[in-house]
Amino acid sequence: MAINLYFKSIIAVALVALAVFSIFHFSIDRNYLNFEKIVKSVVIIKTRPTRSSAFNEKHIGSGVIISDEGYIATNLHVISGIQNFIVETNDGINLDANLIGFDKRSDLAILKVTKENGLNFNSIAFAKKNSISVGDNVFAIGDPFGLGLTVTSGIVSANNRNTGNPYLELIQTDAAVNPGNSGGALINENGELVGITSKIFSTTGSFSGISFALPVDKLSDIASEIIKFGVAKKASLGNFSIRSIRILYKNQLKYCGEIVNYSSGPILNLFERHERLCILEINEEPMSLERLRLVLENAFPGDEISFTLLDDKGKLHSYIIKTESI
């Protein structure tokens, strides 16, 4: 009896200690994340007031400072059709912004503001590549409904979501995101940027538990090219043509795109083993010239495209080809 009481006492003490440790650990994590500092890396994007009225400025979205040189990432749809816009920092400072370039595939635009009076930019830290997992805690920072910079929390609900372009590999989260959040930051528990808020899934236009963000891996690659070249480079398989033919395969008449006039690029690797090849499927979808065009239009340099090919002996082959840039 005494022994049982002794062990029960030990177990009770251990459970209390575990609870205290968990609370203490949680407090450390929450305190470690300095939101006041992180919010300084996010800006509000507004239309420029006109001469007739200083009160007609309009909040149109959010942006994230991604470099100490004053480069800001936002969504292209935030500034689309607007010629004059300014950004407002968390300190209430309004700065003129210039459009450096954009990429329609990713709905990404890069702005640049100029330092004034020795103003220092608080650029955000990027998370490591492929560091975000389903179930991870995340925080969205943006300007919902023009209320001002706001922080909401949630988890990563899914990765690699396809909402029209599979090569974007969007992050899905349940962190509250509303109109005005577009272009804002999605950060992890270390305060590092894991994505740029890009869209919500809703039947009403307001938050319904599903939002999407462009992953920081894609953001980094695309933004670097826009800053350097003014545009993001496009994906290519090389120089070749497609001759449309119909073939009888497994007693079915099928459309096939024969690869002809090939002269350069990754597509050449296929013909080290074959003399003639015909494309039956692209990314597990039936081949068509329109599908091939859309896949190449949506892909980025380095992305992989899968092909199901038929050779001149009637044998099927599956290949994955990594695109190059043009």
JOWO-V311997 format. One line per field, one symbol per residue. ss: DSSP state (~ for helix, > for strand, _ for the rest). phi: phi as a letter, one per 40 degrees, with the letter a starting at -180 (. if undefined). psi: psi as a letter, one per 30 degrees, with the letter a starting at -180 (. if undefined). A space follows every 50 residues. Layout:
ss=???
phi=???
psi=???
//
This chain:
ss=_~~~~~~~~~~~~~~~~~~~~~~~~~~~~~~~__~~~~~~~>>>>>>__> __>_____>>>>>>>_____>>>>>~~~~_____>>>>_____>>>>>>> >>>____>>>>>>____________>__________>>>>>>_~~~___> >>>>>>>>>>>____~~~_>>>>___________>>>_____>>>>>>>> __________>>>>>~~~~~~~~~~~~~~_____>>__>>>>>>>>>>>_ _>>>>>>>>>>>>>_~~~~~~~____>>>>>>__>>__~~~~~~~~~~__ ___>>>>>>>>____>>>>>>>_>>_
phi=.ccccccccccccccccccccccccccccccccccccccccbbcbbcccc ccacbbcbcbibabcbaccgcbcaccccbdgbcbabbbcccgccbcbbcc iabcdbfbbbbabbcbfgcbcccccccccfcbbcgccbbbbabcfgchdb bbbabccabfcbbhbcccfccbabccbbdhcdgccbbcccgccbabdbab bacbgbdbgbabbcccccdccccdccccbgaccccabhcabbbcbbbcbf gbcbcabccbfcbagdccdcccbbcbabccabfgbdcacccccccccccb dgcbbcbbbbccbgccbbbbbccbbb
psi=eeeeeeeeeeeeeeeeeeeeeeeeeeeeeeeejieeeefffklkkllkkl ffkfgglkkfallkjflffgkkkakefefkgkekllkklfggkkkkkkke lljeefhkkklklkkkhgkkkikkkkllkhfklkfkklkkkaikggflkk kllaljellhkjgfjfffhkkklgkkklkffkfakjlafggkkflkkell jkffflkgfkllkkkfeeeeeeeeeeeefflkllklfajllkjklkljkh gkjkkkjkjlhkflaffffegfflekkkkekkhgkkkleeeeeeeeefll kflkkkkjkklfggkkkkkkkklll.
//
